[in-house]
Amino acid sequence: MADEALFEYLLRLGDDRLILGHRNAEWCGHGPIIEEDIALSNIALDQIGAAQLFLTLAGQTEGKGRDADQLVYWRDDLEFRNLQMLELPRGDFAFTMVRQFLFSSWSHLVLEGLAAGESGDLAGIAGKALKENRYHLRHAAEWVVRFGDGTEESHQRAQAALDELWPWTAEFWYEDEVDREVQAGGTAPSAAVLKPKWEVTVGEVFGRATLKTPTTPMRMVGGRQGRHTEFLGRLLAEMQIVARSHPGATW
């Protein structure tokens, strides 16, 4: 497996968790109840912590002296490799929970495959992230069921969120030469193996939540190649402003 492919793959793993962690952190102080304020803050910390580990390993793999902070604060939006769905504005609480469920159910399978892979450092990071992701998945699934099988308004909000988010899940299954090279090295699982398992998981939760799986067309993919929505640039401007206003500063 070439270092270039592994570097690119690690960027994807790190950027996904960094960007969604940032979106979840936006709920700090704004949660519907204090328990959820704390829960989402902790989930955001888990995701940003995992992002730091993946991006640190990415910098080491690249071999150009860049650490996690440099990869986070000194790349422009075209250099980020996160899924487009994760950069969408946080929306209401139902939107946040449905997005977290869709991502965590997919992420669980990816991390499980990576933890059993042949890359020792990556497998170790994935194993740690997998333990945290189990909680994220369980927490989000419980909220999806609570919303979907709750009041008429909560059901409508959950279904509306699912209808909006579902087309973005096409990127879960996009694969290119980077993915195929990493898979060939025995490091990562393939989409063909993961997708049926994911469909079973989400179908079971949607059934309990009385939510209908959308049949709307999938959206264009492109996050893995640096094509993003208008929202990522705004998110990065907020996230990177301190580092870019004081280059070279230390804490």
C-alpha positions in Angstrom: 0.0 0.0 0.0 1.5 3.4 -1.1 1.9 6.0 1.6 0.1 8.5 -0.7 -3.1 6.4 -0.6 -3.0 5.8 3.1 -2.4 9.5 3.7 -5.5 10.4 1.7 -7.5 7.8 3.4 -6.5 9.0 6.9 -7.5 12.5 5.9 -10.9 11.3 5.1 -11.3 9.5 8.4 -10.0 12.5 10.3 -11.9 15.2 8.4 -15.2 13.4 8.8 -15.0 13.4 12.6 -13.5 16.8 12.8 -16.3 18.5 10.8 -19.2 16.6 12.5 -17.5 17.2 15.9 -17.5 20.9 15.1 -21.2 20.8 14.2 -22.1 18.9 17.3 -20.1 21.3 19.4 -22.4 24.1 18.2 -25.1 22.6 20.5 -23.0 23.4 23.6 -25.2 25.7 25.7 -28.1 25.2 23.3 -29.3 21.6 24.0 -33.0 21.0 24.6 -32.2 19.7 28.1 -29.1 19.8 30.2 -28.4 16.1 29.8 -28.4 16.4 26.0 -26.2 19.5 26.2 -23.6 17.5 28.1 -24.1 14.4 25.9 -23.6 16.2 22.6 -20.6 18.1 24.0 -19.0 14.7 25.0 -19.8 13.2 21.6 -18.2 16.2 19.9 -15.1 15.8 22.1 -14.9 12.1 21.2 -15.1 12.9 17.5 -12.6 15.7 17.6 -10.3 13.5 19.7 -10.5 10.7 17.1 -9.9 13.3 14.4 -6.7 14.4 16.1 -5.4 10.8 16.2 -6.3 10.0 12.6 -4.8 13.3 11.4 -1.6 12.9 13.5 -1.1 9.6 11.8 -1.8 11.2 8.5 0.9 13.8 9.1 3.4 11.0 10.0 2.4 9.1 6.9 2.9 12.1 4.7 6.3 12.7 6.1 6.4 16.5 5.4 6.5 17.6 9.0 2.8 18.5 9.3 1.1 17.7 12.6 -2.7 17.5 13.3 -2.9 21.2 14.1 -1.4 22.2 10.8 -3.7 19.9 8.9 -6.7 21.3 10.7 -5.9 25.0 10.6 -3.9 25.5 7.5 -5.8 23.7 4.8 -8.4 25.4 2.7 -11.8 23.9 2.0 -10.7 22.4 -1.3 -8.1 20.3 0.6 -10.7 18.8 3.0 -11.9 15.3 2.4 -15.0 15.0 4.6 -18.4 13.7 3.5 -20.6 16.6 2.4 -23.5 15.6 4.7 -21.4 16.4 7.8 -20.8 20.0 6.9 -24.5 20.9 6.5 -25.7 23.4 9.2 -26.8 21.7 12.5 -30.5 22.2 11.9 -32.9 21.3 14.7 -32.3 18.6 17.2 -34.1 16.0 15.1 -31.8 16.8 12.2 -28.8 16.5 14.4 -29.8 13.1 15.8 -30.8 11.6 12.4 -27.5 12.7 10.9 -25.6 11.3 13.9 -27.4 8.0 13.5 -26.8 7.7 9.8 -23.1 8.5 10.2 -22.5 6.5 13.4 -24.2 3.4 12.0 -21.9 3.6 8.9 -18.9 4.6 10.9 -19.4 1.6 13.3 -18.9 -0.8 10.4 -15.9 1.1 9.0 -14.1 1.3 12.3 -14.9 -2.4 13.0 -13.3 -3.3 9.7 -10.3 -1.1 10.3 -9.8 -2.4 13.9 -9.5 -5.9 12.4 -7.2 -4.7 9.6 -3.5 -5.3 9.0 -2.3 -1.7 9.7 -1.2 -1.8 13.4 -1.3 1.9 14.1 -4.5 2.6 12.2 -6.2 -0.5 13.7 -5.3 0.7 17.2 -6.8 4.1 16.7 -9.9 2.6 15.0 -10.4 0.2 18.0 -10.4 3.2 20.4 -12.8 5.2 18.2 -15.0 2.1 17.8 -15.7 2.0 21.6 -16.8 5.6 21.6 -18.8 5.2 18.4 -20.9 2.4 20.0 -22.2 5.0 22.5 -22.8 7.6 19.8 -24.7 5.0 17.7 -26.9 3.8 20.6 -27.6 7.4 21.8 -28.6 8.6 18.3 -30.7 5.5 17.6 -32.7 6.0 20.8 -33.4 9.5 19.8 -34.5 8.6 16.3 -37.0 6.1 17.7 -38.1 8.6 20.3 -38.8 11.2 17.7 -40.2 9.0 15.1 -42.6 7.1 17.4 -43.4 10.1 19.5 -45.8 13.0 18.9 -47.1 14.0 15.5 -44.7 17.0 15.4 -41.6 15.0 16.5 -42.4 12.4 13.8 -42.8 15.0 11.2 -39.5 16.6 12.1 -37.6 13.3 12.1 -39.1 12.3 8.8 -38.3 15.7 7.3 -34.7 15.3 8.5 -34.4 11.8 7.1 -35.8 12.9 3.8 -33.3 15.7 3.5 -30.3 13.7 4.7 -30.9 10.4 2.9 -29.7 11.5 -0.5 -26.3 12.6 1.0 -25.6 9.0 2.2 -24.6 8.1 -1.4 -21.1 9.2 -0.4 -20.9 6.4 2.2 -20.5 4.0 -0.7 -18.4 6.0 -3.1 -15.0 4.3 -3.8 -12.1 5.4 -5.8 -8.5 4.3 -6.3 -7.5 5.4 -2.8 -10.1 3.1 -1.3 -9.2 0.2 -3.5 -5.5 0.6 -2.8 -6.1 0.7 1.0 -8.5 -2.3 0.7 -6.0 -4.3 -1.3 -3.5 -3.9 1.4 -5.8 -5.6 3.9 -6.3 -2.4 5.9 -9.9 -1.3 5.2 -13.3 -3.0 4.4 -15.1 -2.5 1.1 -18.4 -0.8 0.6 -19.8 -4.0 -1.0 -19.3 -5.8 2.3 -20.6 -2.9 4.5 -23.7 -1.7 2.7 -26.0 -4.7 3.3 -25.1 -4.6 7.0 -25.8 -0.9 7.2 -29.1 -1.3 5.5 -30.2 -3.9 8.0 -29.2 -1.6 10.9 -30.9 1.5 9.7 -34.0 -0.4 8.5 -34.5 -2.0 11.9 -34.3 1.4 13.7 -36.5 3.1 11.1 -39.1 0.4 11.6 -39.2 1.0 15.3 -39.4 4.7 14.7 -42.2 4.3 12.2 -40.1 6.3 9.7 -40.2 5.6 5.9 -37.0 5.1 4.1 -36.9 7.8 1.4 -36.8 6.8 -2.3 -35.5 10.2 -3.5 -32.5 10.3 -5.9 -29.0 10.3 -4.4 -27.0 13.5 -4.6 -23.8 14.1 -6.4 -20.7 13.0 -4.5 -17.5 14.9 -4.3 -16.4 15.6 -0.7 -13.6 13.0 -1.0 -12.2 15.0 -3.9 -12.5 18.4 -2.2 -15.8 19.5 -3.7 -18.0 20.8 -0.9 -21.1 22.8 -0.2 -21.0 26.5 0.6 -21.3 25.7 4.3 -17.8 24.2 4.8 -16.0 27.5 4.0 -18.0 29.3 6.6 -17.4 26.5 9.2 -13.6 26.6 8.5 -13.5 30.4 8.7 -14.9 30.2 12.2 -12.7 27.2 13.2 -9.5 28.5 11.8 -9.7 32.2 12.6 -7.6 32.2 15.8 -4.8 30.1 14.4 -4.6 32.2 11.2 -4.8 35.5 13.1 -1.8 34.5 15.2 0.4 32.3 13.1 3.2 30.6 15.0 1.6 31.4 18.4 2.0 28.8 21.1 -0.3 28.2 24.1 
